[in-house]
Amino acid sequence: MASKLLRAVILGPPGSGKGTVCQRIAQNFGLQHLSSGHFLRENIKANTEVGDMAKQYIEKGLLVPDHLITRLMLSELENRRGQHWLLDGFPRTLVQAEALDKICDLDLVITLNIPFETLKDRLSRRWIHPSSGRVYNLDFNPPHVHGIDDITGEPLIQQEDDKPEAVAARLRQYKDVAKPVIELYKGRGVLHQFSGTETNKIWPYVYTLFSNKITPIQSKEAY
């Protein structure tokens, strides 16, 4: 019996552990993890029209506008009509959420509520490999060699906006933009909120929620 394809979204501020939760959902349930950041980097590398336009904003330190992100993500979703998927980083704004509405109905939206102090600490310990987007945390996911990417051996950087003084501004901005999106999905009855300071403690609840919607794949080998 063919089951309905699962359409899920994860929301959460920078440093909330979204990436880790997404990886675990993908591994345990076989969903495609579709990250807007990943697709942006791929398009910029490949010099696509959307990539080139987005790059101009990023180089000026500006957010990529709704219409560009929406165009990029909707074309990716078009290619994945037959797959279960989990969106990460999209929709970020109400305009993006409304555009997504036009092509599908979401089954699950999860939002991670992490205390401000925890986010600040996590982000200050976060180092990035710029070209791949790989993220390390000095406490719970450190690189084998300090300051060096495990896979390429290239140097890691700390992003300017992960520095403590920038974190507060980023979180304020996230809250302002995410609030109407959260309210929209709450009103539809598809929103599930998870609060805590440790991803490992939140994860069992997320696992249970997804298990009620889709059968877990039996082993990691099956993924």
C-alpha positions in Angstrom: 0.0 0.0 0.0 1.5 3.3 -1.0 1.5 5.7 1.9 1.1 9.5 1.5 4.3 11.3 1.0 5.4 13.2 4.2 6.0 16.9 3.9 7.8 18.4 6.9 9.5 21.6 7.9 11.9 22.4 10.8 12.1 25.9 12.2 14.7 27.1 14.8 17.1 30.0 15.4 20.8 29.8 14.5 22.5 27.3 16.9 19.3 25.5 17.8 20.6 22.1 16.7 18.4 22.1 13.6 21.2 20.5 11.4 21.7 17.6 13.9 18.0 16.9 14.2 17.6 17.0 10.4 20.4 14.5 10.0 18.8 12.1 12.5 15.3 12.4 10.9 16.8 11.7 7.5 18.7 8.7 8.8 15.9 7.2 10.8 13.0 7.9 8.5 14.5 8.1 5.0 13.3 11.7 4.4 15.3 13.9 2.0 16.9 16.7 4.0 16.5 19.8 1.9 18.5 22.7 3.2 18.1 26.2 1.7 21.7 27.0 2.7 23.1 23.9 0.9 21.1 24.7 -2.3 22.3 28.3 -2.2 26.0 27.2 -1.9 25.5 24.7 -4.7 24.0 27.3 -7.0 26.6 29.9 -6.2 29.4 27.3 -7.0 27.7 26.3 -10.2 27.2 30.0 -11.3 23.5 29.5 -12.0 21.4 32.6 -12.6 19.8 32.3 -9.1 23.3 31.6 -7.6 24.8 34.7 -9.3 22.0 36.9 -8.1 22.1 35.6 -4.6 25.9 36.0 -4.4 25.5 39.8 -5.0 23.4 40.1 -1.9 25.6 37.8 0.3 28.7 39.7 -0.7 27.1 42.9 0.6 26.1 41.2 3.8 22.4 41.3 2.9 19.8 38.6 3.3 18.9 36.9 0.0 15.4 38.2 -0.9 12.3 36.1 -0.6 11.6 35.9 -4.3 15.1 34.4 -5.0 15.0 31.8 -2.2 11.4 30.9 -3.1 12.3 30.4 -6.8 15.3 28.2 -5.8 13.5 26.1 -3.3 10.3 25.6 -5.4 12.3 24.3 -8.3 14.2 21.9 -6.0 10.8 20.6 -4.7 9.5 20.3 -8.2 12.3 17.7 -8.8 11.4 15.8 -5.7 7.7 15.3 -6.1 7.9 11.5 -5.4 10.0 11.8 -2.2 9.3 12.3 1.5 11.1 15.5 2.4 12.1 17.7 5.3 12.7 21.4 4.7 15.4 23.3 6.7 15.8 27.1 6.4 12.7 27.5 4.2 10.2 28.9 4.6 11.9 31.6 6.7 9.3 34.3 6.2 5.5 34.6 5.8 5.9 35.4 2.1 8.0 32.2 1.6 5.4 30.2 3.6 2.6 31.5 1.4 4.5 30.6 -1.7 5.0 27.0 -0.4 1.3 26.8 0.4 0.5 27.1 -3.3 2.3 23.9 -4.2 1.8 21.6 -1.2 0.1 21.0 2.2 2.5 20.4 5.1 1.9 17.5 7.4 4.3 18.5 10.2 6.2 21.6 11.2 8.5 21.4 14.2 10.0 24.3 15.9 13.0 24.2 18.4 12.8 26.6 21.3 16.2 26.9 22.9 17.1 29.4 25.7 19.0 32.4 24.5 22.0 31.7 26.8 22.4 28.2 25.3 22.3 29.6 21.8 24.9 32.2 22.6 27.2 29.6 24.1 26.7 27.2 21.2 27.3 29.8 18.5 30.5 31.1 20.2 31.9 27.5 20.0 30.9 27.1 16.4 33.4 26.9 13.5 32.5 26.5 9.8 34.2 25.0 6.8 33.1 27.7 4.3 33.0 25.9 1.0 31.0 22.8 2.2 29.0 24.4 5.0 30.2 21.7 7.4 29.7 22.9 11.0 31.8 22.0 14.0 31.2 22.7 17.7 34.2 22.7 20.0 32.2 21.0 22.8 30.3 18.2 21.2 31.5 17.9 17.5 35.1 19.1 17.5 37.3 18.7 14.4 40.1 16.0 14.7 42.7 18.8 14.4 41.8 22.2 16.0 40.9 24.7 13.3 41.1 22.2 10.4 38.3 20.6 8.4 38.3 16.8 8.9 37.6 16.0 5.2 39.6 18.5 3.1 42.3 19.6 5.6 41.3 23.3 4.9 41.1 25.9 7.6 37.9 26.5 9.5 36.6 30.0 10.2 34.4 31.5 12.9 31.7 33.6 11.1 31.4 37.2 12.2 27.8 36.7 13.0 28.6 33.8 15.4 30.5 36.2 17.6 28.6 37.0 20.8 27.8 40.6 20.0 26.2 39.7 16.7 24.3 36.7 18.1 21.7 38.8 20.0 20.9 40.8 16.9 20.5 37.6 14.8 18.2 36.0 17.3 16.0 39.1 17.6 15.8 39.2 13.8 14.9 35.5 13.6 12.2 35.9 16.2 10.6 38.9 14.4 10.6 37.1 11.1 9.7 33.6 12.4 6.8 34.7 14.6 4.1 35.1 11.8 5.3 31.8 10.2 5.0 29.9 13.5 1.5 31.5 14.1 0.4 30.5 10.6 1.3 26.8 11.2 0.0 26.8 14.8 -3.4 28.0 13.5 -3.5 25.0 11.1 -2.8 22.5 13.8 0.5 21.2 12.2 3.0 22.9 14.6 4.8 20.9 17.2 7.2 22.8 19.6 10.1 21.2 21.4 12.0 23.1 24.1 15.2 22.3 25.9 18.9 22.9 26.1 20.2 19.5 24.8 19.5 18.0 21.4 19.8 14.5 22.8 17.0 15.1 25.2 14.7 16.7 22.6 15.4 14.0 20.0 13.3 11.1 21.5 10.2 13.3 21.4 10.9 14.3 17.8 11.4 10.6 16.9 8.1 9.6 18.5 6.3 12.4 16.6 7.7 11.2 13.2 7.1 7.6 14.1 3.4 8.3 14.3 3.5 9.6 10.7 5.9 7.4 8.9 7.5 4.0 9.6 11.2 4.3 10.7 13.6 2.5 8.4 14.9 -0.6 10.1 18.6 0.1 10.0 21.1 2.8 9.0 22.2 0.4 6.1 18.7 0.7 4.6 19.2 4.5 4.3 
